[in-house]
Amino acid sequence: MNPKAALITGMICGHRVEVIEDKTMQNIRCLDKLVDELAKGKSMEKILRE
């Protein structure tokens, strides 16, 4: 995973990505969030909250 993946925040499937304790599930949800946001046309910088 990219080190900047930890910068992805927000809600996905009714759960806050940044508070999911299981690291594997957190990585899956981060990827899910990334795909959803990219599909909506948002830029990578906006998604990563840089």
mmCIF file as gemmi writes it, N, C-alpha and C atoms, coordinates in Angstrom:
data_model
loop_
_atom_site.group_PDB
_atom_site.id
_atom_site.type_symbol
_atom_site.label_atom_id
_atom_site.label_alt_id
_atom_site.label_comp_id
_atom_site.label_asym_id
_atom_site.label_entity_id
_atom_site.label_seq_id
_atom_site.pdbx_PDB_ins_code
_atom_site.Cartn_x
_atom_site.Cartn_y
_atom_site.Cartn_z
_atom_site.occupancy
_atom_site.B_iso_or_equiv
_atom_site.pdbx_formal_charge
_atom_site.auth_seq_id
_atom_site.auth_asym_id
_atom_site.pdbx_PDB_model_num
ATOM 1 N N . MET Axp A 1 ? 0.844 -1.189 0 1 0 ? 1 A 1
ATOM 2 C CA . MET Axp A 1 ? 0 0 0 1 0 ? 1 A 1
ATOM 3 C C . MET Axp A 1 ? 0.884 1.246 0 1 0 ? 1 A 1
ATOM 4 N N . ASN Axp A 2 ? 0.373 2.26 -0.603 1 0 ? 2 A 1
ATOM 5 C CA . ASN Axp A 2 ? 1.054 3.542 -0.649 1 0 ? 2 A 1
ATOM 6 C C . ASN Axp A 2 ? 1.055 4.162 0.748 1 0 ? 2 A 1
ATOM 7 N N . PRO Axp A 3 ? 2.166 4.768 1.177 1 0 ? 3 A 1
ATOM 8 C CA . PRO Axp A 3 ? 2.219 5.406 2.497 1 0 ? 3 A 1
ATOM 9 C C . PRO Axp A 3 ? 1.178 6.509 2.666 1 0 ? 3 A 1
ATOM 10 N N . LYS Axp A 4 ? 0.751 7.115 1.576 1 0 ? 4 A 1
ATOM 11 C CA . LYS Axp A 4 ? -0.248 8.182 1.664 1 0 ? 4 A 1
ATOM 12 C C . LYS Axp A 4 ? -1.665 7.637 1.818 1 0 ? 4 A 1
ATOM 13 N N . ALA Axp A 5 ? -1.837 6.336 1.789 1 0 ? 5 A 1
ATOM 14 C CA . ALA Axp A 5 ? -3.166 5.751 1.965 1 0 ? 5 A 1
ATOM 15 C C . ALA Axp A 5 ? -3.75 6.116 3.325 1 0 ? 5 A 1
ATOM 16 N N . ALA Axp A 6 ? -2.903 6.338 4.302 1 0 ? 6 A 1
ATOM 17 C CA . ALA Axp A 6 ? -3.38 6.721 5.635 1 0 ? 6 A 1
ATOM 18 C C . ALA Axp A 6 ? -4.038 8.096 5.627 1 0 ? 6 A 1
ATOM 19 N N . LEU Axp A 7 ? -3.827 8.876 4.581 1 0 ? 7 A 1
ATOM 20 C CA . LEU Axp A 7 ? -4.436 10.197 4.481 1 0 ? 7 A 1
ATOM 21 C C . LEU Axp A 7 ? -5.887 10.144 4.002 1 0 ? 7 A 1
ATOM 22 N N . ILE Axp A 8 ? -6.329 8.989 3.541 1 0 ? 8 A 1
ATOM 23 C CA . ILE Axp A 8 ? -7.712 8.849 3.09 1 0 ? 8 A 1
ATOM 24 C C . ILE Axp A 8 ? -8.615 8.807 4.313 1 0 ? 8 A 1
ATOM 25 N N . THR Axp A 9 ? -9.598 9.708 4.331 1 0 ? 9 A 1
ATOM 26 C CA . THR Axp A 9 ? -10.533 9.781 5.447 1 0 ? 9 A 1
ATOM 27 C C . THR Axp A 9 ? -11.951 9.816 4.894 1 0 ? 9 A 1
ATOM 28 N N . GLY Axp A 10 ? -12.906 9.631 5.757 1 0 ? 10 A 1
ATOM 29 C CA . GLY Axp A 10 ? -14.3 9.742 5.365 1 0 ? 10 A 1
ATOM 30 C C . GLY Axp A 10 ? -15.09 8.477 5.631 1 0 ? 10 A 1
ATOM 31 N N . MET Axp A 11 ? -16.32 8.487 5.138 1 0 ? 11 A 1
ATOM 32 C CA . MET Axp A 11 ? -17.241 7.38 5.357 1 0 ? 11 A 1
ATOM 33 C C . MET Axp A 11 ? -17.303 6.489 4.126 1 0 ? 11 A 1
ATOM 34 N N . ILE Axp A 12 ? -17.332 5.195 4.361 1 0 ? 12 A 1
ATOM 35 C CA . ILE Axp A 12 ? -17.568 4.226 3.302 1 0 ? 12 A 1
ATOM 36 C C . ILE Axp A 12 ? -18.344 3.062 3.933 1 0 ? 12 A 1
ATOM 37 N N . CYS Axp A 13 ? -19.429 2.692 3.327 1 0 ? 13 A 1
ATOM 38 C CA . CYS Axp A 13 ? -20.287 1.606 3.829 1 0 ? 13 A 1
ATOM 39 C C . CYS Axp A 13 ? -20.734 1.858 5.268 1 0 ? 13 A 1
ATOM 40 N N . GLY Axp A 14 ? -20.942 3.117 5.617 1 0 ? 14 A 1
ATOM 41 C CA . GLY Axp A 14 ? -21.43 3.458 6.948 1 0 ? 14 A 1
ATOM 42 C C . GLY Axp A 14 ? -20.39 3.459 8.048 1 0 ? 14 A 1
ATOM 43 N N . HIS Axp A 15 ? -19.119 3.346 7.7 1 0 ? 15 A 1
ATOM 44 C CA . HIS Axp A 15 ? -18.046 3.317 8.7 1 0 ? 15 A 1
ATOM 45 C C . HIS Axp A 15 ? -16.997 4.364 8.351 1 0 ? 15 A 1
ATOM 46 N N . ARG Axp A 16 ? -16.435 5.001 9.362 1 0 ? 16 A 1
ATOM 47 C CA . ARG Axp A 16 ? -15.337 5.929 9.138 1 0 ? 16 A 1
ATOM 48 C C . ARG Axp A 16 ? -14.08 5.123 8.851 1 0 ? 16 A 1
ATOM 49 N N . VAL Axp A 17 ? -13.438 5.423 7.742 1 0 ? 17 A 1
ATOM 50 C CA . VAL Axp A 17 ? -12.263 4.67 7.301 1 0 ? 17 A 1
ATOM 51 C C . VAL Axp A 17 ? -11.14 4.751 8.329 1 0 ? 17 A 1
ATOM 52 N N . GLU Axp A 18 ? -10.927 5.929 8.879 1 0 ? 18 A 1
ATOM 53 C CA . GLU Axp A 18 ? -9.772 6.13 9.765 1 0 ? 18 A 1
ATOM 54 C C . GLU Axp A 18 ? -9.901 5.473 11.136 1 0 ? 18 A 1
ATOM 55 N N . VAL Axp A 19 ? -11.081 4.991 11.528 1 0 ? 19 A 1
ATOM 56 C CA . VAL Axp A 19 ? -11.232 4.374 12.85 1 0 ? 19 A 1
ATOM 57 C C . VAL Axp A 19 ? -11.401 2.857 12.799 1 0 ? 19 A 1
ATOM 58 N N . ILE Axp A 20 ? -11.327 2.249 11.624 1 0 ? 20 A 1
ATOM 59 C CA . ILE Axp A 20 ? -11.411 0.792 11.513 1 0 ? 20 A 1
ATOM 60 C C . ILE Axp A 20 ? -10.138 0.197 12.096 1 0 ? 20 A 1
ATOM 61 N N . GLU Axp A 21 ? -10.305 -0.707 13.065 1 0 ? 21 A 1
ATOM 62 C CA . GLU Axp A 21 ? -9.151 -1.246 13.794 1 0 ? 21 A 1
ATOM 63 C C . GLU Axp A 21 ? -8.389 -2.315 13.017 1 0 ? 21 A 1
ATOM 64 N N . ASP Axp A 22 ? -9.095 -3.177 12.322 1 0 ? 22 A 1
ATOM 65 C CA . ASP Axp A 22 ? -8.448 -4.251 11.561 1 0 ? 22 A 1
ATOM 66 C C . ASP Axp A 22 ? -7.756 -3.633 10.35 1 0 ? 22 A 1
ATOM 67 N N . LYS Axp A 23 ? -6.439 -3.718 10.29 1 0 ? 23 A 1
ATOM 68 C CA . LYS Axp A 23 ? -5.652 -3.062 9.236 1 0 ? 23 A 1
ATOM 69 C C . LYS Axp A 23 ? -5.99 -3.579 7.848 1 0 ? 23 A 1
ATOM 70 N N . THR Axp A 24 ? -6.254 -4.866 7.724 1 0 ? 24 A 1
ATOM 71 C CA . THR Axp A 24 ? -6.619 -5.42 6.419 1 0 ? 24 A 1
ATOM 72 C C . THR Axp A 24 ? -7.944 -4.827 5.95 1 0 ? 24 A 1
ATOM 73 N N . MET Axp A 25 ? -8.932 -4.793 6.838 1 0 ? 25 A 1
ATOM 74 C CA . MET Axp A 25 ? -10.238 -4.231 6.485 1 0 ? 25 A 1
ATOM 75 C C . MET Axp A 25 ? -10.118 -2.734 6.214 1 0 ? 25 A 1
ATOM 76 N N . GLN Axp A 26 ? -9.267 -2.047 6.957 1 0 ? 26 A 1
ATOM 77 C CA . GLN Axp A 26 ? -9.049 -0.615 6.732 1 0 ? 26 A 1
ATOM 78 C C . GLN Axp A 26 ? -8.451 -0.381 5.341 1 0 ? 26 A 1
ATOM 79 N N . ASN Axp A 27 ? -7.495 -1.206 4.941 1 0 ? 27 A 1
ATOM 80 C CA . ASN Axp A 27 ? -6.906 -1.089 3.606 1 0 ? 27 A 1
ATOM 81 C C . ASN Axp A 27 ? -7.942 -1.349 2.515 1 0 ? 27 A 1
ATOM 82 N N . ILE Axp A 28 ? -8.793 -2.353 2.728 1 0 ? 28 A 1
ATOM 83 C CA . ILE Axp A 28 ? -9.842 -2.654 1.758 1 0 ? 28 A 1
ATOM 84 C C . ILE Axp A 28 ? -10.801 -1.479 1.629 1 0 ? 28 A 1
ATOM 85 N N . ARG Axp A 29 ? -11.197 -0.91 2.74 1 0 ? 29 A 1
ATOM 86 C CA . ARG Axp A 29 ? -12.134 0.223 2.724 1 0 ? 29 A 1
ATOM 87 C C . ARG Axp A 29 ? -11.486 1.463 2.115 1 0 ? 29 A 1
ATOM 88 N N . CYS Axp A 30 ? -10.188 1.66 2.345 1 0 ? 30 A 1
ATOM 89 C CA . CYS Axp A 30 ? -9.487 2.794 1.726 1 0 ? 30 A 1
ATOM 90 C C . CYS Axp A 30 ? -9.485 2.648 0.207 1 0 ? 30 A 1
ATOM 91 N N . LEU Axp A 31 ? -9.225 1.453 -0.279 1 0 ? 31 A 1
ATOM 92 C CA . LEU Axp A 31 ? -9.258 1.22 -1.72 1 0 ? 31 A 1
ATOM 93 C C . LEU Axp A 31 ? -10.668 1.42 -2.269 1 0 ? 31 A 1
ATOM 94 N N . ASP Axp A 32 ? -11.66 0.953 -1.521 1 0 ? 32 A 1
ATOM 95 C CA . ASP Axp A 32 ? -13.05 1.121 -1.921 1 0 ? 32 A 1
ATOM 96 C C . ASP Axp A 32 ? -13.409 2.603 -1.998 1 0 ? 32 A 1
ATOM 97 N N . LYS Axp A 33 ? -12.989 3.354 -1.006 1 0 ? 33 A 1
ATOM 98 C CA . LYS Axp A 33 ? -13.228 4.807 -0.976 1 0 ? 33 A 1
ATOM 99 C C . LYS Axp A 33 ? -12.525 5.483 -2.153 1 0 ? 33 A 1
ATOM 100 N N . LEU Axp A 34 ? -11.301 5.087 -2.417 1 0 ? 34 A 1
ATOM 101 C CA . LEU Axp A 34 ? -10.53 5.668 -3.514 1 0 ? 34 A 1
ATOM 102 C C . LEU Axp A 34 ? -11.231 5.431 -4.854 1 0 ? 34 A 1
ATOM 103 N N . VAL Axp A 35 ? -11.666 4.213 -5.086 1 0 ? 35 A 1
ATOM 104 C CA . VAL Axp A 35 ? -12.353 3.893 -6.337 1 0 ? 35 A 1
ATOM 105 C C . VAL Axp A 35 ? -13.658 4.683 -6.453 1 0 ? 35 A 1
ATOM 106 N N . ASP Axp A 36 ? -14.429 4.757 -5.37 1 0 ? 36 A 1
ATOM 107 C CA . ASP Axp A 36 ? -15.686 5.505 -5.401 1 0 ? 36 A 1
ATOM 108 C C . ASP Axp A 36 ? -15.461 6.972 -5.728 1 0 ? 36 A 1
ATOM 109 N N . GLU Axp A 37 ? -14.48 7.581 -5.072 1 0 ? 37 A 1
ATOM 110 C CA . GLU Axp A 37 ? -14.221 9.009 -5.276 1 0 ? 37 A 1
ATOM 111 C C . GLU Axp A 37 ? -13.665 9.284 -6.673 1 0 ? 37 A 1
ATOM 112 N N . LEU Axp A 38 ? -12.798 8.417 -7.162 1 0 ? 38 A 1
ATOM 113 C CA . LEU Axp A 38 ? -12.276 8.585 -8.523 1 0 ? 38 A 1
ATOM 114 C C . LEU Axp A 38 ? -13.394 8.439 -9.554 1 0 ? 38 A 1
ATOM 115 N N . ALA Axp A 39 ? -14.324 7.525 -9.304 1 0 ? 39 A 1
ATOM 116 C CA . ALA Axp A 39 ? -15.453 7.33 -10.214 1 0 ? 39 A 1
ATOM 117 C C . ALA Axp A 39 ? -16.35 8.564 -10.254 1 0 ? 39 A 1
ATOM 118 N N . LYS Axp A 40 ? -16.385 9.321 -9.163 1 0 ? 40 A 1
ATOM 119 C CA . LYS Axp A 40 ? -17.176 10.55 -9.11 1 0 ? 40 A 1
ATOM 120 C C . LYS Axp A 40 ? -16.466 11.712 -9.79 1 0 ? 40 A 1
ATOM 121 N N . GLY Axp A 41 ? -15.198 11.502 -10.186 1 0 ? 41 A 1
ATOM 122 C CA . GLY Axp A 41 ? -14.454 12.539 -10.885 1 0 ? 41 A 1
ATOM 123 C C . GLY Axp A 41 ? -13.579 13.411 -10.007 1 0 ? 41 A 1
ATOM 124 N N . LYS Axp A 42 ? -13.422 13.054 -8.742 1 0 ? 42 A 1
ATOM 125 C CA . LYS Axp A 42 ? -12.561 13.84 -7.857 1 0 ? 42 A 1
ATOM 126 C C . LYS Axp A 42 ? -11.093 13.555 -8.162 1 0 ? 42 A 1
ATOM 127 N N . SER Axp A 43 ? -10.257 14.544 -7.908 1 0 ? 43 A 1
ATOM 128 C CA . SER Axp A 43 ? -8.828 14.364 -8.129 1 0 ? 43 A 1
ATOM 129 C C . SER Axp A 43 ? -8.204 13.598 -6.96 1 0 ? 43 A 1
ATOM 130 N N . MET Axp A 44 ? -7.085 12.955 -7.228 1 0 ? 44 A 1
ATOM 131 C CA . MET Axp A 44 ? -6.376 12.194 -6.194 1 0 ? 44 A 1
ATOM 132 C C . MET Axp A 44 ? -5.967 13.101 -5.036 1 0 ? 44 A 1
ATOM 133 N N . GLU Axp A 45 ? -5.555 14.325 -5.328 1 0 ? 45 A 1
ATOM 134 C CA . GLU Axp A 45 ? -5.122 15.248 -4.274 1 0 ? 45 A 1
ATOM 135 C C . GLU Axp A 45 ? -6.273 15.57 -3.325 1 0 ? 45 A 1
ATOM 136 N N . LYS Axp A 46 ? -7.455 15.745 -3.876 1 0 ? 46 A 1
ATOM 137 C CA . LYS Axp A 46 ? -8.612 16.059 -3.043 1 0 ? 46 A 1
ATOM 138 C C . LYS Axp A 46 ? -8.986 14.874 -2.164 1 0 ? 46 A 1
ATOM 139 N N . ILE Axp A 47 ? -8.87 13.672 -2.718 1 0 ? 47 A 1
ATOM 140 C CA . ILE Axp A 47 ? -9.205 12.474 -1.957 1 0 ? 47 A 1
ATOM 141 C C . ILE Axp A 47 ? -8.221 12.278 -0.811 1 0 ? 47 A 1
ATOM 142 N N . LEU Axp A 48 ? -6.944 12.493 -1.06 1 0 ? 48 A 1
ATOM 143 C CA . LEU Axp A 48 ? -5.922 12.286 -0.032 1 0 ? 48 A 1
ATOM 144 C C . LEU Axp A 48 ? -5.832 13.428 0.96 1 0 ? 48 A 1
ATOM 145 N N . ARG Axp A 49 ? -6.59 14.485 0.729 1 0 ? 49 A 1
ATOM 146 C CA . ARG Axp A 49 ? -6.677 15.626 1.663 1 0 ? 49 A 1
ATOM 147 C C . ARG Axp A 49 ? -5.329 16.295 1.889 1 0 ? 49 A 1
ATOM 148 N N . GLU Axp A 50 ? -4.555 16.447 0.813 1 0 ? 50 A 1
ATOM 149 C CA . GLU Axp A 50 ? -3.234 17.064 0.946 1 0 ? 50 A 1
ATOM 150 C C . GLU Axp A 50 ? -3.345 18.545 1.086 1 0 ? 50 A 1
